[in-house]
Amino acid sequence: MSKKGGVPENLIPCKPGETANPNGRPKGKKSISTYMKLFIESGLDKLPNDKLRKQLEEQGFDCVAAALAFKKISLALSSSVKPDTQLRAMDSIEDRLEGRPIQKTEITGKDGETLAIESTIYNELNKLPAEKVGRIVDILEDKR
């Protein structure tokens, strides 16, 4: 399988409206977040790595999600990794369990002016008859 520009030649993109995984995740299969919660709530995260691994094997957690959750928690709790690695693992766990905080971004043009796209829309609306603009406004208000 030769690669052209780093992409395998036999890679076939999905057609519009088609998905590569139509059935999704199988019912009952736990996510990484679920395993993280389970490990932390049950106190498994307090065990040393070798004991934790043995405990996980005994409970039948042999899937990739459990292994990834185990690795993240191990990195976050390990004193043998660099502090920035430990912090990134902690941030990753927090983001998975609590969700990322909302970050609002306001985008304006140069010196706080309106963006060109706003003025373009405004100019195009001014070209339309008043009744069409009224209908557009009504539709937008209904969507709120």
C-alpha positions in Angstrom: 0.0 0.0 0.0 1.9 3.0 -1.2 1.1 6.5 0.0 0.6 9.6 -2.0 1.2 12.7 0.1 0.9 10.7 3.3 -2.6 9.4 2.5 -3.0 5.7 1.6 -4.1 5.2 -2.0 -6.8 2.7 -1.2 -8.6 5.2 1.2 -12.1 5.8 -0.1 -13.9 8.8 1.4 -17.5 8.5 2.4 -20.2 9.8 0.0 -22.2 12.7 1.2 -24.8 11.5 3.8 -23.0 8.2 4.3 -21.2 7.1 7.4 -18.3 4.8 7.9 -19.8 3.4 11.1 -23.6 3.1 10.5 -24.3 1.1 13.6 -22.3 3.3 15.9 -20.9 2.0 19.2 -22.5 -1.3 20.2 -25.2 -1.0 22.9 -23.9 -1.5 26.4 -20.3 -0.7 25.5 -18.8 1.7 27.9 -17.0 4.9 26.9 -13.6 6.1 28.2 -15.5 8.7 30.3 -17.6 6.0 31.9 -14.5 3.9 32.8 -12.8 7.0 34.2 -15.9 7.7 36.5 -16.0 4.0 37.4 -12.3 3.9 38.4 -12.4 7.1 40.4 -15.8 6.4 42.1 -14.8 2.8 43.1 -11.4 3.9 44.4 -9.5 1.9 41.9 -7.4 5.0 41.0 -5.8 4.8 44.4 -4.2 1.4 43.8 -0.7 1.2 42.5 -0.5 0.5 38.7 0.3 -3.2 39.0 -2.5 -3.8 41.5 -4.9 -1.7 39.4 -4.1 -3.6 36.3 -4.7 -6.9 38.0 -8.0 -5.6 39.5 -9.1 -4.5 36.0 -8.2 -7.8 34.5 -10.2 -9.6 37.2 -13.2 -7.5 36.5 -13.0 -8.1 32.8 -12.1 -4.7 31.7 -10.1 -5.8 28.6 -11.3 -3.2 26.1 -9.5 -0.3 24.6 -11.7 2.3 26.4 -10.7 0.8 29.8 -7.1 0.7 28.8 -7.1 4.3 27.8 -8.9 5.4 30.9 -6.4 3.4 33.0 -3.5 5.0 31.2 -4.8 8.6 31.6 -5.5 8.0 35.3 -2.0 6.4 35.8 -0.3 9.4 34.1 -2.2 11.9 36.2 -1.3 10.1 39.5 2.2 9.1 38.6 5.1 10.9 40.3 7.6 9.5 37.8 6.3 11.6 34.8 7.1 15.2 34.0 4.7 17.7 35.8 3.4 19.0 32.4 2.5 15.5 31.3 0.8 14.9 34.6 -1.1 18.2 34.3 -2.2 17.4 30.7 -3.5 14.1 31.8 -5.4 15.7 34.7 -6.9 18.3 32.3 -7.9 15.6 29.9 -9.7 13.7 32.6 -11.4 16.8 33.9 -12.5 17.7 30.3 -13.9 14.2 29.8 -15.8 14.1 33.1 -16.9 17.7 33.4 -16.8 18.9 29.9 -14.7 21.8 28.6 -15.6 25.3 29.8 -17.4 27.4 27.2 -15.0 29.9 25.6 -16.8 32.9 24.0 -14.9 34.6 21.2 -15.9 37.9 19.7 -14.6 38.6 16.2 -14.5 42.1 14.8 -12.8 43.8 12.0 -9.9 46.2 12.2 -10.2 48.6 15.2 -13.4 47.0 16.3 -15.3 47.7 13.0 -17.9 45.3 11.8 -16.6 42.5 9.6 -16.8 42.7 5.9 -19.3 39.9 5.8 -21.8 41.8 7.9 -21.6 44.8 5.6 -21.9 42.6 2.6 -25.1 41.0 4.0 -26.4 44.4 4.9 -25.8 45.7 1.3 -27.4 42.6 -0.2 -30.5 43.0 2.0 -30.8 46.7 1.0 -31.1 45.5 -2.7 -34.1 43.4 -1.9 -37.7 44.7 -1.9 -38.9 45.6 1.6 -41.5 42.8 1.7 -38.8 40.1 1.1 -36.6 41.6 3.8 -39.7 41.5 6.1 -40.2 37.8 5.4 -36.5 37.1 6.1 -36.7 39.0 9.4 -39.9 37.0 10.4 -38.2 33.7 9.6 -35.1 34.7 11.7 -37.3 35.8 14.6 -39.2 32.5 14.5 -35.9 30.6 14.7 -35.0 32.3 18.0 
